[in-house]
Amino acid sequence: RVLFGFPDGLYAAYPAGNGFPERYDPRRRIWFPPADAWKEKRAVWSRPYIDSVPQIGLVISCSVPLRMPDGRGNGVCAVDISLDELIEELHSSGNAGPHVLEKAIMDDDGRIIFKQLKNRAVLDDMKKRKFGVVTIQEPDGNETVYTFCHIRSVNWFYIEKLDMRNLLAFFRR
């Protein structure tokens, strides 16, 4: 969903709907950041939050300022991203196969957005390197491979946990 909010409280959303509460005020929403948030002149990402329209659920927003010709701010344009839909997309697309044990998105503090990652050593390594591959020898003798990439805009990591045996078998076929 795309949202527009203005200093006088006027707002517009696309796609439109009747789900907004009667007293909805964009200036009090997390996607409408304070004026000092625009110092770096780039998009501002929110933390995940429950949308005001209950059917949408948990979302993150990316906001940019709307500016007058003289450069003064005159509102906000934001895009809401449904985490439920993002998670469904990650589960149903990409490099899927019997070698992929898990996919996850987590924040920089190790809080998992949609999947539990229990290996603290892997987490610490990811935070240092920001992207790469970590291989772990499991107690059963098998190797587990974690591939990861830092998502700088929201300070999250995308992670795939892979079974090495199945991964090798997949590429041998």
Buried (B, 14 or more C-beta within 10 A) or exposed (E): BEBBBBBEEEBEBEEEEEEEEEEBEBBEBBBBBEEEEBEEEEBBBBEBBEBBBEEBEBBBBBBBBBEEEEEEEEBBBBBBBBBEEBBEEBEEEEEEEEBBBBBBBBBBEBEBBBBEBEBEEBBEBBBEEEEEEBEBEEEEEEBBBBBBBBBEEBEBBBBBBBBBBBBEEBEEE
